[in-house]
Amino acid sequence: MAEAGLMSHLRTTVWGPAEFVGLPPRRLLAEGLFAGVLAVVAITGVGAVGAWTGRTALAGGEAGLIVAVALGVYLLVTGAGRALVGIVAVLGACLALLTPQAAAGLVLEQRGRVQPVVVTAVEGGPGVGIGHGRYLCSVASPEGVPLSTRIWRGCGQSTRPGDALEVVYDPEGKVPPRGVDPEAERGRLAGVAALACALVAGCAVAVVRSFRLSPASSSP
């Protein structure tokens, strides 16, 4: 009996008590969905504002990480299972780190301008340890003015100094220039959407499973 009580206590701690039969309580389901949606709006909102305005504290994802931590604390207070809290916190952190890059792509799509550049040097590649084996190109404008940002989109194994590439840049200088690659931008947006949906679902499950018929102090 003691061992069974201990296992039940561990399950409750890890996954939440979920002391209901049949469908989950609508109130908790609504609360979980609301908390998840609110967190997603806050994380993506601060990332978008940071990219648009160029504010470093917002554009770097730090503000989004704070929102993710706050969401985790809220779930702990509700009595959600530790494993679900951890999953939601990781999803929130990933969303906070991916959103600024996706938002920067949207800013460049809205007000960016395409400019031809000339490759001056190529670095990286498999086994070098730069950006997961990516090739990075140092580039300069046709007038010979070097860009401070190295480009990886469009830069590959066959790229050589003197080759021409196209980059999209922000006339206001608030977003670093990047190579033109619509597929990569769409992939980032799809990743943000997938993480947002997973975060909302995870938050809803965590809150629903926090339902407890009896006070927590009565658990074994």
N, C-alpha and C positions, 0 to 999 in steps of 0.2 A: 504493500500500500504506500509506504513511504517513497519507494522508487517510482511508482506510478505518479504520485503527487509531484515529485521532483521533475519528471519528464513533462508533465502538464504545465508546470511553472515555467520550464525552459521554453516550451512551445509558445506559451503566452508572451514571454519576454521577447522572443526572437520575431515572431510573426504577428503578435497582437492577440488579445483574448477572443475576439469575434464571437461573443456570447449571444448569438441570435440564431433562430431557426427559420429556414426559408429565405425569402428575399431580404436583403439588407435594409435597415431603416432608411427611409427616404431622406430624413433630415440630415443624417450623416453623409449620405451619398451626395446630396446637394452641397453640403459644407465642404466635402473633399474636392468636388469639381470646382467649386468657387475658389477655394484656396489654390488649386493647381492653375486655373486660368489666370487668377490674379498674379501669381508668381511668374507665369510665362509672359504676361503683358509687361510686368515690371522689368524682367530680365531683358527681353527683346527691345522694350521701349528705351531703356537707358543706353543700350548698345547702339540703337539707331540714332538717338540724339547725340551720342558721343561721336559717331562717324560723321554726322551732318555738320556738327559745330566744331569738331576738332578738339574737344576737351579730352585731355589725356586720361583723366580719372575715369571717364565714362567709356571712352573708346578702347581702353585696354582690357576691359572686362572685369575690373575690380569691383565696380558697383554691382554688377550682376552676381558676382560671387557672394557679396554681402547678402543679397536677396536670397540666394540659395541656402546660405547658412541660417538666415532667419526662418526660412521655410522648414529646415530641419529641426530647429528649436521648437517651432510651433507644433510639429508632429510629435516630438518627444513630450511636450506638455499635454497633448491630447491622449497620451498613452499608447501611441502606435508602436508596433513591433520594431525592434532595433534593426533588423535586416531590411525592412521596408523603408525605414528612415534613411538608412545608408544608401539604398538604391536610389531613392528620390534625391538625396543630396548629391550623389555622383551625376545623375542626369541633369540636375540644375547647374552643377559646375561645368559640365560639358557644354550645355546650352549657353552659359555665360561666356565661355571662351570661344565658341564658334560664331556667336551672333555678331561680334564686331567685324569679323572678316566678311561675313555675308552682307552686313549693313554697308561696309565700305564699297563692296561691289555694286550695291544698289545706288549709292551716291555717285559713283563713277558712271553708272548707266544713265542717271538723270542729268548730270551736268558735266560729265567727263568729255574730254576731247582726245581724238586719236592722233598720234604723232609718230612719224617714222623715225627710227633711231638706228645707229650703227653699232654693232658689237665690237667692243675693244678688247675683251678678255673673256675666257670661258673657264670656269672652275667646277669642281664637284664631279658627280658621276658615281656609279656603283662602287662600294667599298671605300669611299672617301670619307663618309660620315657627315656629309653636309645635306641637311634637309631630306633624310631618308633616301639618299642616293640621287637626289635631283642634280641637274646641271644648272648652274647659276651664271648668267651673263652680265658682265659690266658693260654698260652702253653709254653712248654719248649722242647728243643731237647732231644733225647734219652739219651744224656750224662748229662742232667740236667741243661743245659744253657737256661735261660728264654729268650723268644723273647720279644722285647719291644712293639710289636704291638699285640693288641688283635684281634682275628679272629672271624668273624661272619658267613662266608660261611662254612657250614658243622656243625655249632654249633647250637644245637636245644634243645628243652625241655627235650629230653631223654638223652642228653649228660651229663656225670658225670666225675669228676676228675679221672684221670687214663685211660680214653678212648684215643684211638689213632685217630689222624686226619692227613690229608695230607695238606701241604701248598706248594705254589710255591714262590720261592724267587729269587731276583736278585743277582747274584754273585758279581756285582759291587756295590751293596748297594744303588743304586740311586732310587729304587722304593720299598716301604714297602712291606713285604710279605703279602700274602692273601691266604685264603682257595681256594682249587681247585673247581671251579664251572663253566664249559664251558657255561652253559645256561645263567648264569648271565652276562658273558662277551658278549655273542651274543646279549643279550637284551640291554646292554649299547650301543653297536655299532649301533643297530637298532634305538635307541633313538637319537643318534648323527645324523644319516642319515635323520631321520624324521625332526629334528629341522633344519638341514641345508637346506632341500628342502623348508620347511615353511618359513625360513628366506629369501631365494632367491625370492620366490613367493611374500611374503609380501613387500619386497623392490621394486620389479617390479611394483606392484599395486600402492604403494605409489608414486613412481616417475611418473608413467603414469597419475595418478589422479592429479598431481601437474600442469598439462598443463593448461595454462591460455591464452586466446586470447587477453585480455586487461591487462594493468598494474595493479598491486595489489592495487595501490592507488586509482583506480577508483571504487573500490567496495564500497557498501553502508556502 
